[in-house]
Amino acid sequence: MRIVENCSRPKYLKPTLIAEVRLYGETTGRNTKVIRQGDLNVCYAEVDGEFHRQTAWLQLGLEEFKPGETRTVGFHFVSENKAVSVFKRNGSFFIGSATPIGEAQIVCW
C-alpha cells in the first residue's frame, strides 16, 4: 500500500491485519479527527482483563477517512506479531489515544 511521500516509512507496507472500521461522527461529539494516509494511530483493546495498546498506520490510499465514515482498511502495526496476537483474540479494538474516535472489527489477518 502506498504511504505519502513525506512519511519516513517505506512507501509500501504489507497489512498486519484488515478490519472494518467505523469512525465516530461529529454529531456524537466524540470525533472531529480526519485520518490521512501516513498518520500514526493508537489502537487499543482490553483482552483478558489487560489493557493493550499498539500504534499502527491505516492503509487508506489517497482518500481521507472522515468522521462518520465506515470503511474496510489494512492496518500496519509497528509491533506486528504482538498486535496480531492481542487483537485477534478480542476480534475488535478501538482507535484513538485518550478518547476513542472509532472502532475496528477484524476481518482477516
C-alpha positions as CSV (number, residue, x, y, z in Angstrom):
1,M,0.0,0.0,0.0
2,R,1.2,3.5,-0.8
3,I,2.4,5.8,2.0
4,V,2.5,9.6,1.4
5,E,5.8,10.8,0.1
6,N,6.9,12.8,3.2
7,C,6.4,9.8,5.5
8,S,9.6,8.4,6.9
9,R,8.3,4.8,6.5
10,P,8.6,2.7,3.3
11,K,6.1,3.6,0.6
12,Y,4.7,0.0,0.5
13,L,3.8,-1.9,3.7
14,K,2.1,-5.3,4.0
15,P,-1.0,-5.0,6.2
16,T,-0.7,-6.8,9.5
17,L,-4.5,-7.2,9.6
18,I,-7.6,-6.0,7.8
19,A,-10.6,-4.5,9.7
20,E,-14.0,-2.9,9.1
21,V,-13.5,0.5,10.7
22,R,-16.2,2.9,11.8
23,L,-15.1,6.4,12.8
24,Y,-17.5,8.0,15.2
25,G,-19.3,11.0,13.7
26,E,-19.0,14.6,14.7
27,T,-22.6,14.6,15.8
28,T,-21.8,12.3,18.7
29,G,-19.3,14.9,20.0
30,R,-16.6,12.2,20.2
31,N,-14.7,12.7,17.0
32,T,-13.7,15.5,14.7
33,K,-10.4,14.0,13.6
34,V,-9.8,13.2,9.9
35,I,-7.3,10.3,9.4
36,R,-4.9,10.6,6.5
37,Q,-2.5,8.1,4.8
38,G,0.8,8.2,6.8
39,D,-0.8,9.3,10.1
40,L,0.2,7.1,13.1
41,N,-2.8,6.0,15.1
42,V,-3.1,4.5,18.6
43,C,-5.2,1.3,18.7
44,Y,-6.2,-0.4,21.9
45,A,-8.4,-3.2,23.5
46,E,-9.0,-4.8,26.8
47,V,-8.1,-8.5,26.4
48,D,-8.3,-11.0,29.3
49,G,-8.5,-8.2,31.8
50,E,-5.4,-6.4,30.5
51,F,-5.3,-3.1,28.6
52,H,-3.3,-3.4,25.3
53,R,-2.1,-0.5,23.2
54,Q,-0.4,-0.6,19.8
55,T,0.5,2.0,17.2
56,A,-0.5,1.5,13.5
57,W,-0.7,3.1,10.1
58,L,-4.1,2.7,8.4
59,Q,-3.7,2.0,4.7
60,L,-6.1,4.4,3.2
61,G,-4.7,5.2,-0.3
62,L,-5.2,8.8,-1.2
63,E,-8.6,9.3,0.3
64,E,-9.0,10.9,3.8
65,F,-11.0,8.9,6.3
66,K,-13.6,11.3,7.8
67,P,-15.7,11.2,10.9
68,G,-19.0,9.2,10.4
69,E,-17.5,7.0,7.6
70,T,-17.2,3.2,7.7
71,R,-14.6,1.5,5.5
72,T,-12.5,-1.7,5.3
73,V,-8.8,-0.9,5.7
74,G,-5.5,-2.5,6.2
75,F,-3.5,-1.9,9.4
76,H,0.3,-2.0,9.5
77,F,1.3,-2.2,13.2
78,V,4.7,-1.1,14.5
79,S,4.9,-4.3,16.5
80,E,3.3,-6.7,14.1
81,N,3.4,-10.0,15.9
82,K,2.3,-8.6,19.2
83,A,-0.6,-6.6,17.7
84,V,-2.0,-9.6,15.7
85,S,-1.9,-12.0,18.7
86,V,-3.5,-9.5,21.1
87,F,-6.2,-8.0,18.8
88,K,-7.2,-11.2,17.0
89,R,-8.1,-12.8,20.4
90,N,-10.5,-10.0,21.0
91,G,-11.8,-9.7,17.4
92,S,-12.1,-5.9,17.7
93,F,-10.4,-2.8,19.0
94,F,-10.7,0.9,19.4
95,I,-8.8,3.7,17.6
96,G,-7.8,6.9,19.4
97,S,-5.4,7.9,22.2
98,A,-7.2,9.5,25.2
99,T,-10.7,9.1,23.8
100,P,-11.8,6.6,21.2
101,I,-12.5,8.1,17.8
102,G,-13.6,4.8,16.2
103,E,-13.8,1.1,16.4
104,A,-12.5,-1.7,14.2
105,Q,-13.9,-5.2,13.7
106,I,-11.2,-7.6,12.4
107,V,-12.0,-9.2,9.0
108,C,-8.8,-11.1,8.5
109,W,-5.1,-11.3,9.4
